[in-house]
């Protein structure tokens, strides 16, 4: 369960370029540099699956992601700051790396799109990479393809922020439901 918890946690912190159609002012909420997301997350990696709660505090300089089991027990915590990234899993030594991608490569043997997720949960492509985008009738992202990942926007909240999304690549499926979102 520890390895899958790491996959789940780190998937929260990682085509041809296309220009999306112009969006109405109401289609996408303003980009937020600082935000807190609380919700539910599920990960399926091969035949293993894990679900739980997520609490993610993000700022330009830091991230703190706490994963808990459905019963509220801490499963994993990841912290990004000026010193790099640390992963804490109960009954295991803390792992550290210069960035989340290096940490996932070290802990799992492959890289997860941790940096991209901070953009994707805001219905934005990571500006550092090319992407393909499909939009719905309201001008919102319906699907984003970036760096080999497919991000499907399954539901939006009344404020225009993504409420449900699925992120998939090569046998790994991550589902995120944002129950509470606060931009600061």
WOFENNOR-V248619 format. One record per residue. PHI is phi in whole degrees, 0 to 359 (* if undefined). OMEGA is omega in degrees with one decimal (NA if undefined). Layout:
phi=PHI omega=OMEGA
phi=PHI omega=OMEGA
//
This chain:
phi=* omega=-178.5
phi=298 omega=-179.2
phi=295 omega=179.0
phi=292 omega=176.2
phi=297 omega=177.0
phi=297 omega=177.8
phi=302 omega=-178.8
phi=299 omega=-177.7
phi=293 omega=-176.2
phi=285 omega=175.1
phi=289 omega=175.7
phi=268 omega=-172.9
phi=276 omega=NA
phi=* omega=NA
phi=* omega=177.2
phi=254 omega=177.8
phi=286 omega=176.3
phi=225 omega=174.8
phi=264 omega=178.6
phi=290 omega=177.0
phi=295 omega=179.4
phi=300 omega=-179.7
phi=258 omega=173.6
phi=288 omega=-179.3
phi=299 omega=-177.8
phi=271 omega=-172.7
phi=289 omega=-176.4
phi=227 omega=176.8
phi=293 omega=179.3
phi=302 omega=177.0
phi=294 omega=-178.4
phi=247 omega=177.2
phi=283 omega=-178.9
phi=236 omega=179.9
phi=203 omega=175.5
phi=231 omega=178.9
phi=237 omega=173.6
phi=235 omega=-178.6
phi=183 omega=-178.8
phi=238 omega=-178.4
phi=220 omega=175.1
phi=225 omega=179.5
phi=229 omega=172.5
phi=237 omega=178.3
phi=234 omega=-174.9
phi=64 omega=179.8
phi=266 omega=179.1
phi=267 omega=174.7
phi=219 omega=-177.9
phi=211 omega=175.4
phi=223 omega=-179.8
phi=178 omega=-179.2
phi=255 omega=177.1
phi=229 omega=172.1
phi=231 omega=-174.4
phi=236 omega=172.8
phi=254 omega=-175.4
phi=235 omega=168.2
phi=219 omega=179.4
phi=300 omega=-174.4
phi=267 omega=-173.3
phi=217 omega=168.4
phi=223 omega=168.9
phi=222 omega=-178.9
phi=239 omega=177.3
phi=243 omega=175.9
phi=252 omega=176.5
phi=233 omega=177.2
phi=288 omega=176.4
phi=304 omega=178.9
phi=268 omega=175.6
phi=92 omega=178.2
phi=280 omega=179.1
phi=296 omega=178.6
phi=256 omega=-178.5
phi=197 omega=177.3
phi=219 omega=175.7
phi=236 omega=-179.1
phi=230 omega=174.9
phi=246 omega=175.4
phi=212 omega=-176.8
phi=298 omega=-179.4
phi=272 omega=-178.8
phi=123 omega=-175.6
phi=232 omega=177.0
phi=237 omega=177.6
phi=241 omega=178.3
phi=244 omega=176.7
phi=233 omega=-178.8
phi=308 omega=176.7
phi=64 omega=176.1
phi=224 omega=177.0
phi=293 omega=177.1
phi=294 omega=176.5
phi=258 omega=179.7
phi=227 omega=176.8
phi=205 omega=-179.7
phi=295 omega=-179.3
phi=210 omega=-176.2
phi=296 omega=-179.8
phi=295 omega=176.3
phi=297 omega=-179.9
phi=295 omega=178.8
phi=293 omega=178.3
phi=297 omega=179.8
phi=291 omega=-174.5
phi=283 omega=-172.6
phi=244 omega=-177.0
phi=92 omega=175.1
phi=209 omega=-173.9
phi=265 omega=173.9
phi=252 omega=-174.3
phi=276 omega=-174.5
phi=301 omega=-179.4
phi=296 omega=179.4
phi=295 omega=-177.8
phi=300 omega=179.0
phi=298 omega=174.9
phi=276 omega=-173.4
phi=298 omega=179.0
phi=292 omega=175.7
phi=258 omega=-179.3
phi=61 omega=177.3
phi=227 omega=171.1
phi=285 omega=173.0
phi=296 omega=-175.7
phi=293 omega=-178.5
phi=273 omega=-176.3
phi=220 omega=175.8
phi=289 omega=-176.0
phi=205 omega=168.8
phi=241 omega=-178.3
phi=226 omega=172.6
phi=240 omega=-176.9
phi=243 omega=176.6
phi=272 omega=-176.4
phi=297 omega=179.6
phi=273 omega=179.5
phi=87 omega=179.3
phi=271 omega=176.3
phi=298 omega=172.2
phi=258 omega=177.9
phi=210 omega=177.8
phi=230 omega=173.9
phi=241 omega=-177.1
phi=207 omega=177.1
phi=53 omega=178.5
phi=85 omega=178.8
phi=262 omega=174.7
phi=245 omega=-179.2
phi=247 omega=178.5
phi=256 omega=177.2
phi=265 omega=-170.2
phi=271 omega=179.9
phi=200 omega=175.0
phi=247 omega=175.5
phi=279 omega=-179.0
phi=300 omega=179.9
phi=278 omega=177.5
phi=92 omega=178.3
phi=276 omega=176.9
phi=299 omega=176.8
phi=259 omega=179.4
phi=229 omega=174.7
phi=216 omega=178.3
phi=234 omega=179.7
phi=238 omega=-174.7
phi=221 omega=173.7
phi=190 omega=169.6
phi=39 omega=174.4
phi=82 omega=177.6
phi=242 omega=179.3
phi=235 omega=178.5
phi=240 omega=176.1
phi=243 omega=-178.2
phi=232 omega=173.9
phi=241 omega=179.0
phi=270 omega=178.9
phi=278 omega=-178.5
phi=215 omega=-179.2
phi=224 omega=178.0
phi=228 omega=174.4
phi=271 omega=-178.1
phi=245 omega=NA
//
